Amino acid sequence: MTMTSEQQTFSLDDNSVVVVIGSGAGGGTLANELAQQGINVVVLEAGALHTTSDFLADEWASFAQLAWLDNRTTSGSWRIARDFPNLPAWIVKSVGGTTVHWAGASLRIQPHEFAALSTYGEIAGANLLDWPLSYEELAPYYERAERRMGVTRTNDNKGLPGNNNFKVMHAGAQNMGYSCNTGHMAINSENRDGRPACQQRGFCFQGCKMGAKWSTLYTELPQGIATGHLELRPESHVARIEHDDTGKVTAVVYFDANGNEQRQSARMVAVAGNSIETPRLLLNSASNMFPDGLANGSGQVGRNYMRHMTGSVYATFDEPVHMYKGTTMAGIIADEARHDPSRGFVGGYEMETLSLGLPFMAAFLDPGGWGPRFTGALDQYDHMAGMWLVGEDLPQATNRVTLNDNVKDRFGLPVANVHYDDHLNDIAMRDHGYRQGADLYRSVGAKNIYEVPPYPSTHNLGTCRMSKTPNDGVCDGYGRSHEIPNLFISDGSQFTTSAAENPTLTIVSLAIRQAEHIGQLMQDGIV
């Protein structure tokens, strides 16, 4: 299904519509689910509309086309603040959000990870909390999401083929006693849902030109538009959310493609701008009634920012590998994604195949580095295999998104400052992952091992977390604001803890569940 310009439009003063801010995994899914129920929805997306024919098989050109490059600032001891001080996150500013860029890995959060505080206990420096919902409650929605997205190795969908990068990982995994397969991926392994099977082009991060990878760009949003109940407005940068004297939200003010200020009335608002822009918007919407920002009576908006424990391990070999050919992340080892404090840390991590193209490898291998070892790695690029480590990082109240009043965007709004310090648990987990990854590659004859530091965050979580009680978070187990009954959080910022798994499947599952809840609330006249 392709995007069409023929869509229902709603007037700016129509106060019966639901306004969804953001069109990615959370916003795009929620908007379609509501439209399928016959609920009128206006989706405001800051980015432009790019179709599959626009995507570029060129890393830097694609990055300039799709990435959120609006200025942000950083602080804290994390290396990102030194290497990429104005680019804390590698997310998309385009219709479809980061579902355009994501690799497709679709993993369920494990039952114990929904109860991190109960499972791990109190940990110094961490602001742990149990989710206000359990795995059992979310499981039916996981199943619906997996069916919707066509996740491989679920519902009789075949696994993707393994490329050479996978074969190196698989051989090493066998030597290490690990299990390894091509993973649960929201990428068609066969023609499905009107979209073709993966063609193994290797440019997953630059947008799937074939449409084999699930993205709200060409699945949820066109389906919602086809109902006649969804209007998509690209290049609509939201400035603030307004409310009435009772505290209910009533409108969303945004700048359109021409830079003109517009005001869309709303019956309800769902914010799905990712874990940096969502708190920024709530904080920028401060008023006399909400002096510290919307939904921020607890002081938790912006706090508990999580980015996952990440790092990469690359290795070179005598024989060519050509890791860049084939699906980027179709290879996973989940054996370390368990809770086993005997390793020196709580929680766990996944090991997933990863390939960066030569231009990105030059930028991310050792930012700012040079010399024989650096150039030697690039010279051996064709002979290189790689993996990404992704694990649970612990929420800390001091890791937070705040407004930088000294730096303004082009609309005169304070930009987000992202402050982050690694917890000691993160450092211990990363070191363990580096050791295990290096041992795996050595077991199959690696010549050189490269431990690559984290680069701009692709998994941004927390900052508007779910909590059972209002004092501990921003929203309830359905993403509904504790303070404002018709304001919802609909993205990864509602995560109470990060878990080890890639978050997109959970964001989609929560959106399906949230839409069902909103439909019932509207039917009952509660919102």
Buried (B, 14 or more C-beta within 10 A) or exposed (E): BEBEEEBBEBEEEBEEBBBBBBBBBBBBBBBBBBBBBEBBBBBBBBBBBBBBEBBBEBBEEBBEBBBBEBEBBBBBEBBBBEBBEEBBBBBBBBBBBBBBBBBBBBBBBBEBBBBBBEBBEEBEEBBBBBBBBEBEEBEEBBBBBBEBBBBBBBEEBEBBEBBBBBBBBBBBBBEBEBEBBBBBBBBBBEEEEEBEBBEBBBBBBBBBBBBBBBBBBBBBBBBBBBBEBBBBBBBBBBBBBBBEEEBBBBBBBBBBEEEEEBBBBBBBBBBBBBBBBBBBBBBBBBEEEBEEBBBBBBEBBBBBBBBBBBBBBBBBBEEEBBBBEBBBBBBBBBBBBEBEEEBEBBBBBBBBBBBBBEEBBBBBBBBEEEEEEBEEBEEBBBBBBBBBBBBBBBBBEEBBBBBBEEBEBEEEBBBBBBBBBBBBBBEBBBBBBBEBBBBBBBBBEBBBBBBBBBBBBBBBBBBBBBBBEBEBBBBBBBBBBBBBBBBBBBBBBBBBBBBBBBBBBBBBBBBBBBBBBBBEBBEEEEB
